[in-house]
Amino acid sequence: MKIKAISRVEEDYTRECKADLLKVHRNLDPALRPLHRAKEYKRALNAVKLDKTFAKPFLGALEGHNDGITSLAKSPTHLSVVLSGAADGEIRLWDMTSRRSLRILYGHAGAVRGLSVTYDGRRCISCGDDGTIRLWPMPRAALSEMFSSGGSVIPRQHAKLVCDTKTGGALRDVDCHWGKETFATAGAAVEIWSEGRTEPAAQFSWGVDTVLSVRFNPVEPDVFASCGSDRSIALYDVRTQTPIRKLVMQTKSTKLSWNPMEAFNFTVANEDTNLYSFDMRKLTVATCIHKDFVSAVLDVDYSPTGREFVAGSYDRTVRIFDYNGGHSRDVYHLKRMQRVFCTRFSMDGTYVISGSDDMNVRVWKAKAGSQLGTLLPREKRAKQYRNALQERFKHMPEIKKIARHQHVPKAIHQAQKMRRTMEGAVRKKKANRVEHGAANAAVEEYMPARKERIVAEVE
């Protein structure tokens, strides 16, 4: 009996063209693959191991400053534009693509404490210890300048001077409105300015000596919040020109950042080594406490997606948190990196920028193990498959242990052990007080941690 061979014409009917592979039809019945779950678990374990093995978050340093970096700003209209201010009054405009300084702005006699770019990306506003506010035009560099060495200098007379408040003291922060040509400064009080005037349009104060930070809400731009030296967090409304609500905590908050996707939520960086997320509709309890730092947190900034934020601390580390995560997802540190004074997320959420006391602006990956650049369709599918497996098996003990492991310097590791010992002792002392104390002691001692650090709410 002869078997009829399949002709080349019949074979081509199973393919769209000759270059395509032959289609393989598979039976997806799970009964035929009893070890399918075990195989996928092993693939998930290998994927999380490879992410840790090939994690190289540091991309490069932007060098050129002669003093510590005290402030950072990003442009809302240009992804590659970053501004940095130093303690010697120098401001540099960077192109992250070529990692070069395109412009050098001289105009401040003291440290530059605040930097912000207007919503249209045309002007930059800076303030500092010398009590002056300066408006800078955002110059657009030619393509040839992006790859040249060094940067050109814009002299002081090219900057527009808005005010000179020598008697009012130093200014600590500045932030631009998200839809109007106005901005707010933080100093002895919160002041609202228009770009065309030399006197503030409005002034807000609520029993505070110095305002440390001010931020406009990107969703409701007429609402802004400030952090004060009296351990307060205050909310204001520009339309009514009155304060809304005030929250007093046990320790001082240094910086504040709004969630760009949720109008009511914001996160504050506190000096007690933690970050606190709040809902402005109910300030009596924090929605989440973000831990892991061992020293004061100095800056915080949200990702454009609102799902994560980055924070920098006095303990020389940069940490990335999920918006509802109690512990950090990633921690970045280098041997030569010093106190981190400012951090920012890039406008596309791909990079993290940090400025520290060692005169360098550093660029990191937002995800340490991510592969940057163009991926082939097959690589994209494989990456999505590995991510789906990690998400599916993330609660398994072995995978969870590897994913949560973070290598930190020895000094920070020892400080973390000491803090855990101290916190355990405090919990044990509270339990003993409740067990052997008066009958009404249980209500006082077992206060939730999200309420414990809050002193009062004032309306």
Backbone hydrogen bonds, N-H to C=O, Kabsch-Sander energy under -0.5 kcal/mol:
donor,donor_aa,acceptor,acceptor_aa,energy
4,K,2,K,-0.5
11,E,7,S,-1.9
12,D,8,R,-1.5
13,Y,9,V,-0.6
13,Y,10,E,-0.7
14,T,11,E,-1.3
15,R,12,D,-1.3
20,D,17,C,-1.0
25,H,23,K,-0.6
26,R,24,V,-0.5
28,L,26,R,-0.7
32,L,29,D,-1.6
33,R,30,P,-1.2
36,H,33,R,-1.3
39,K,35,L,-2.0
40,E,36,H,-2.1
41,Y,37,R,-2.3
42,K,38,A,-2.0
43,R,39,K,-1.9
44,A,40,E,-2.4
45,L,41,Y,-2.3
46,N,42,K,-2.3
47,A,43,R,-2.2
48,V,44,A,-2.2
49,K,45,L,-1.7
50,L,46,N,-2.4
51,D,47,A,-2.0
52,K,48,V,-1.4
53,T,49,K,-2.3
54,F,50,L,-2.5
55,A,52,K,-0.7
56,K,54,F,-0.7
56,K,368,A,-1.5
59,L,363,V,-2.6
60,G,363,V,-1.3
62,L,361,V,-4.0
63,E,61,A,-0.8
64,G,359,M,-0.5
65,H,359,M,-0.6
69,I,356,S,-2.3
70,T,85,G,-2.6
71,S,85,G,-1.5
73,A,83,L,-2.1
75,S,81,V,-1.4
81,V,78,H,-0.8
82,V,80,S,-0.5
82,V,94,W,-1.6
83,L,73,A,-2.8
84,S,92,R,-2.1
85,G,71,S,-2.4
86,A,90,E,-2.3
87,A,68,G,-1.9
89,G,86,A,-1.3
91,I,105,L,-2.1
92,R,84,S,-2.4
93,L,103,R,-2.5
94,W,82,V,-3.4
94,W,92,R,-0.5
95,D,100,R,-2.3
96,M,80,S,-2.6
96,M,94,W,-0.6
99,R,95,D,-1.6
100,R,95,D,-1.3
102,L,93,L,-2.9
102,L,100,R,-0.6
103,R,93,L,-1.3
104,I,152,S,-2.1
105,L,91,I,-3.7
106,Y,104,I,-0.5
106,Y,154,I,-1.3
107,G,89,G,-0.7
108,H,89,G,-0.9
112,V,86,A,-2.0
113,R,111,A,-0.8
113,R,127,C,-1.1
114,G,127,C,-2.1
116,S,125,I,-1.9
118,T,123,R,-2.3
119,Y,177,H,-0.6
121,G,118,T,-1.6
124,C,136,W,-2.9
125,I,116,S,-3.2
126,S,134,R,-2.2
127,C,114,G,-1.9
128,G,132,T,-0.8
129,D,111,A,-2.1
131,G,128,G,-1.5
133,I,163,C,-1.2
134,R,126,S,-2.4
135,L,160,K,-2.8
136,W,124,C,-3.5
136,W,134,R,-0.5
138,M,122,R,-3.0
141,A,139,P,-0.6
145,E,142,A,-0.5
146,M,142,A,-1.1
147,F,143,L,-0.5
147,F,144,S,-0.6
148,S,145,E,-1.2
152,S,102,L,-1.3
154,I,104,I,-2.5
158,H,155,P,-1.3
159,A,156,R,-1.6
160,K,135,L,-2.4
161,L,159,A,-0.7
162,V,133,I,-2.0
162,V,160,K,-0.5
163,C,133,I,-1.0
165,T,131,G,-2.3
166,K,164,D,-1.4
169,G,165,T,-0.6
171,L,128,G,-2.1
172,R,186,A,-3.5
173,D,186,A,-1.1
175,D,184,A,-2.2
177,H,182,T,-2.7
182,T,180,K,-1.1
183,F,193,W,-2.0
184,A,175,D,-2.8
185,T,191,E,-2.3
186,A,173,D,-2.6
187,G,189,A,-1.2
190,V,204,F,-2.5
191,E,185,T,-1.9
191,E,189,A,-0.6
192,I,202,A,-2.7
193,W,183,F,-3.2
195,E,181,E,-1.8
197,R,194,S,-1.5
201,A,192,I,-2.6
202,A,192,I,-1.3
204,F,190,V,-3.4
211,V,187,G,-3.5
212,L,210,T,-0.6
212,L,227,C,-2.8
213,S,227,C,-1.4
215,R,225,A,-2.4
217,N,223,V,-2.8
223,V,220,E,-2.2
224,F,236,Y,-1.7
225,A,215,R,-2.4
226,S,234,A,-2.3
227,C,213,S,-1.9
228,G,232,S,-2.4
229,S,210,T,-2.6
231,R,228,G,-1.0
233,I,247,L,-2.6
234,A,226,S,-2.3
235,L,245,R,-2.9
236,Y,224,F,-2.9
237,D,242,T,-1.5
238,V,222,D,-3.0
241,Q,237,D,-1.3
242,T,237,D,-1.0
244,I,235,L,-3.3
245,R,235,L,-0.9
246,K,458,V,-3.0
247,L,233,I,-2.6
248,V,456,A,-2.9
249,M,231,R,-2.8
250,Q,453,R,-2.1
254,T,269,A,-2.8
255,K,269,A,-0.8
257,S,267,T,-2.3
259,N,265,N,-2.4
262,E,259,N,-0.7
265,N,262,E,-0.8
266,F,278,F,-1.9
267,T,257,S,-2.7
268,V,276,Y,-2.6
269,A,255,K,-2.4
270,N,268,V,-0.5
270,N,274,N,-2.0
271,E,252,K,-2.3
273,T,270,N,-0.7
275,L,290,H,-2.0
276,Y,268,V,-2.1
277,S,288,C,-2.5
278,F,266,F,-2.9
279,D,282,K,-0.6
280,M,264,F,-2.8
280,M,278,F,-0.5
282,K,279,D,-2.2
285,V,282,K,-0.7
286,A,450,R,-1.8
287,T,277,S,-2.2
288,C,277,S,-1.2
290,H,275,L,-3.1
291,K,289,I,-0.6
291,K,326,G,-3.3
292,D,293,F,-0.5
293,F,273,T,-0.6
297,V,270,N,-2.0
298,L,312,G,-2.4
299,D,312,G,-1.4
301,D,310,V,-2.2
303,S,308,E,-2.8
306,G,303,S,-1.6
309,F,321,F,-2.3
310,V,301,D,-2.7
311,A,319,R,-2.4
312,G,299,D,-1.7
313,S,317,T,-1.7
314,Y,296,A,-2.8
316,R,313,S,-1.1
318,V,332,Y,-2.4
319,R,311,A,-2.5
320,I,330,D,-2.2
321,F,309,F,-2.7
323,Y,307,R,-2.2
325,G,322,D,-1.7
328,S,291,K,-0.5
329,R,320,I,-3.4
330,D,320,I,-1.2
332,Y,318,V,-3.5
340,V,313,S,-1.8
341,F,339,R,-0.8
341,F,355,G,-1.6
342,C,355,G,-1.6
344,R,353,I,-2.8
346,S,351,Y,-2.4
349,G,346,S,-1.5
352,V,364,W,-2.2
353,I,344,R,-3.3
354,S,362,R,-2.3
355,G,342,C,-2.9
356,S,360,N,-1.5
357,D,339,R,-1.7
359,M,356,S,-0.9
361,V,62,L,-1.6
362,R,354,S,-2.7
362,R,360,N,-0.6
363,V,60,G,-2.7
364,W,352,V,-3.1
365,K,57,P,-1.9
366,A,350,T,-2.6
370,S,367,K,-1.6
372,L,370,S,-0.7
380,K,376,L,-2.4
381,R,377,P,-2.2
382,A,378,R,-2.1
383,K,379,E,-2.3
384,Q,380,K,-2.5
385,Y,381,R,-2.2
386,R,382,A,-2.2
387,N,383,K,-2.4
388,A,384,Q,-2.2
389,L,385,Y,-2.1
390,Q,386,R,-2.4
391,E,387,N,-2.2
392,R,388,A,-1.9
393,F,389,L,-2.2
394,K,391,E,-0.5
396,M,393,F,-1.5
400,K,396,M,-3.0
401,K,397,P,-2.2
402,I,398,E,-1.7
403,A,399,I,-2.5
404,R,400,K,-1.8
405,H,401,K,-0.9
408,V,406,Q,-0.6
413,H,409,P,-2.3
414,Q,410,K,-2.5
415,A,411,A,-1.9
416,Q,412,I,-2.4
417,K,413,H,-2.0
418,M,414,Q,-2.1
419,R,415,A,-2.3
420,R,416,Q,-2.3
421,T,417,K,-2.0
422,M,418,M,-2.4
423,E,419,R,-2.8
424,G,420,R,-2.1
425,A,421,T,-2.0
426,V,422,M,-2.1
427,R,423,E,-2.2
428,K,424,G,-2.2
429,K,425,A,-2.2
430,K,426,V,-2.2
431,A,427,R,-2.3
432,N,428,K,-2.2
433,R,429,K,-2.0
434,V,430,K,-2.3
435,E,431,A,-2.3
436,H,432,N,-2.4
437,G,433,R,-1.3
441,A,438,A,-1.1
442,A,439,A,-0.6
444,E,440,N,-0.8
445,E,441,A,-2.5
446,Y,442,A,-1.8
447,M,445,E,-1.7
451,K,448,P,-1.5
452,E,448,P,-1.5
453,R,449,A,-0.8
454,I,451,K,-1.2
455,V,248,V,-2.7
455,V,453,R,-0.5
456,A,248,V,-1.5
458,V,246,K,-3.4
